[in-house]
C-alpha cells in the first residue's frame, strides 16, 4: 500500500519518534512525502513551533533521518497532477494548502492501493464540506494523525507510545489532551477517538489490512 504523507503528520510522527511504527501499524509498504519536508531549516522552524519550550534538536535529527530514506514526490509527477481532473476538482477550495491539494488529487485520480495521511483538521473539514461527492469517494483512504496513533497503540501498546510521545506531546493539541498528567490507555483512546476528524479507528484498521 502506498502512503501519501502531508507535512504536518510527517513531522508530528517524527517528533514522537513513531514514524516507522505508524508505517508498520498501517500496513504501508511504500511511503511518500512532500518535497517541503526536504528542508532541514524549514523542518526545524516548524518543529520548534510545534514543541514550544521543548528543545527541538532530537526531533529535527529524527525528521532528517526519515527524510533521507523516504522518497519525495517527484517534480514530474507533481507537474502531471497539476493538469489532472482531480487537481481541478479541488481548485478554489478554502482550507486546502498546496501540498494537501497535490496529495488529495493523487488520491482522487487513482485511489486504489493508496492512503492519504493528514495531520490537518482544516484540510479534512474543507474537503468534506466543500467537495462532498469527492470526499465520499475517497474518505475511507484518508487517515488522520489521531488514527495513526490509535493504530500504533493497537500494535505496540500504550506504554510504548507513552515513553516516546510524553516528552513531545505538545506537538499536537489532541495528543496533549490524550496524554495527561495521569495518563491511561483508556483516556488516550477516548481522546483520540473523540477528536478524530475522519472516521472510526475500526474502519481504518480494516481498510489498511485489506489493501496492504
C-alpha positions in Angstrom: 0.0 0.0 0.0 1.2 3.5 -0.9 1.1 6.1 1.9 1.0 9.8 0.9 2.1 11.9 3.9 1.4 15.6 4.3 4.0 17.7 6.1 2.0 18.1 9.3 1.6 14.4 10.1 5.1 13.6 8.8 6.7 16.0 11.3 4.4 15.1 14.2 5.2 11.4 13.8 8.9 12.3 13.7 8.6 14.4 16.8 7.1 11.4 18.6 9.7 9.1 17.3 6.9 6.9 15.9 7.3 7.3 12.2 8.3 3.7 11.4 5.8 2.3 13.9 3.0 4.2 12.1 4.1 2.8 8.7 4.2 -0.7 10.1 0.9 -0.4 12.0 -1.0 0.9 9.0 0.4 -1.7 6.6 2.1 0.9 4.4 4.7 -0.6 2.1 5.8 2.5 0.2 5.6 5.9 1.9 6.0 9.2 0.0 6.5 12.6 1.5 6.1 16.2 0.1 9.2 18.0 -1.1 8.5 20.7 1.5 9.8 18.3 4.1 13.3 18.1 2.5 14.5 21.4 4.0 16.1 21.0 7.4 15.8 24.7 8.1 12.0 24.7 7.4 11.6 21.5 9.4 13.4 23.0 12.3 11.3 26.1 12.2 8.0 24.1 12.1 9.1 21.6 14.8 10.2 24.4 17.1 6.8 26.0 16.7 5.1 22.6 17.5 7.2 21.8 20.5 7.2 25.3 22.1 9.6 25.2 25.1 11.0 21.7 24.3 14.4 21.5 22.7 13.8 20.6 19.0 17.2 19.2 18.2 16.4 15.5 18.7 13.1 15.7 16.8 14.8 17.6 13.9 17.5 14.9 13.8 14.8 12.2 13.6 13.0 14.0 10.9 16.1 14.4 8.7 16.9 10.7 9.2 13.4 9.8 7.9 13.7 12.4 5.0 16.9 10.5 4.0 15.1 7.2 3.5 11.6 8.2 2.4 11.3 9.4 -1.2 9.6 12.7 -2.0 7.0 13.1 -4.8 8.9 13.9 -8.0 8.7 17.1 -9.9 7.4 15.2 -13.0 4.6 13.6 -11.0 3.6 16.9 -9.5 3.6 18.6 -12.9 1.3 15.9 -14.2 -1.0 16.2 -11.3 -1.4 19.9 -11.9 -3.1 19.1 -15.2 -5.3 16.3 -13.8 -9.0 16.2 -13.2 -8.5 15.5 -9.5 -6.5 18.7 -9.1 -9.0 20.8 -11.0 -11.9 19.4 -8.8 -10.2 20.8 -5.7 -9.3 24.2 -7.1 -10.5 27.2 -5.1 -11.4 25.1 -2.0 -10.7 27.2 1.0 -8.7 25.5 3.7 -6.6 23.1 1.5 -3.0 24.2 1.1 -0.8 23.4 -1.9 0.8 20.2 -0.6 -2.5 18.8 0.5 -4.1 19.8 -2.8 -1.5 17.6 -4.7 -1.9 14.7 -2.3 -5.7 14.7 -2.5 -5.6 15.0 -6.3 -3.3 11.9 -6.5 -5.8 10.0 -4.3 -8.9 11.2 -6.3 -7.2 10.3 -9.6 -6.2 6.8 -8.5 -7.5 5.7 -5.1 -6.8 2.0 -5.4 -4.0 0.9 -3.0 -3.3 4.4 -1.6 -3.9 6.2 1.6 -3.5 9.9 2.4 -2.2 10.7 5.9 -3.0 14.2 7.1 -2.5 16.0 10.4 -4.5 19.0 9.4 -8.2 19.0 10.6 -8.9 22.1 8.4 -8.0 20.1 5.3 -10.3 17.3 6.2 -13.2 19.7 7.0 -12.7 21.7 3.9 -12.6 18.6 1.7 -15.6 17.1 3.3 -17.8 20.1 3.3 -16.8 21.8 0.0 -16.4 18.7 -2.2 -18.7 16.1 -0.5 -19.0 13.9 -3.6 -15.3 13.5 -4.0 -14.8 13.2 -0.2 -17.3 10.3 -0.1 -15.4 8.5 -2.8 -12.1 8.6 -1.0 -12.9 9.2 2.7 -12.0 5.6 3.6 -8.5 6.2 2.4 -7.9 9.4 4.5 -6.1 8.7 7.8 -5.7 11.4 10.5 -2.8 11.8 13.0 -5.3 10.5 15.6 -5.9 7.3 13.6 -2.1 6.8 13.2 -1.6 7.0 17.0 -4.5 4.6 17.7 -3.2 2.1 15.1 0.3 2.3 16.8 -1.3 1.7 20.2 -3.1 -1.4 19.0 0.2 -2.9 17.7 2.8 -1.6 20.1 0.8 -0.8 23.3 0.1 2.3 25.3 3.3 2.2 27.4 5.4 2.2 24.2 3.7 5.3 23.0 3.8 7.0 26.4 7.6 6.5 26.7 8.2 8.1 23.3 5.5 10.7 23.0 5.2 12.1 26.5 8.2 14.4 26.3 6.9 15.9 23.0 3.1 15.7 23.5 2.9 19.5 22.8 3.5 18.8 19.1 -0.3 18.2 18.7 -3.2 19.6 20.7 -5.2 16.3 20.7 -2.1 14.3 21.8 -1.5 16.8 24.6 -5.1 16.1 25.9 -4.7 12.3 25.3 -1.5 12.1 27.4 -2.5 13.9 30.6 -0.6 14.2 33.8 -2.1 10.9 34.9 -2.1 9.1 31.6 -4.0 5.9 30.9 -4.7 3.8 27.9 -8.4 4.3 28.2 -8.2 8.1 28.3 -5.7 8.0 25.4 -8.1 6.1 23.2 -11.1 8.1 24.2 -9.5 11.4 23.5 -8.0 10.4 20.1 -11.3 8.8 19.0 -13.3 11.9 20.1 -11.1 14.3 18.2 -10.6 12.1 15.1 -11.8 14.3 12.1 -12.2 11.3 9.8 -13.9 8.0 10.7 -13.7 5.3 13.4 -10.5 3.5 14.1 -12.1 0.2 13.5 -12.8 1.2 9.9 -9.2 2.4 9.5 -7.7 -0.9 10.6 -10.0 -2.9 8.4 -9.2 -0.7 5.4 -5.5 -0.9 6.0 -5.4 -4.6 6.4 -7.5 -5.3 3.3 -5.5 -3.2 0.9 -1.9 -3.7 2.2 
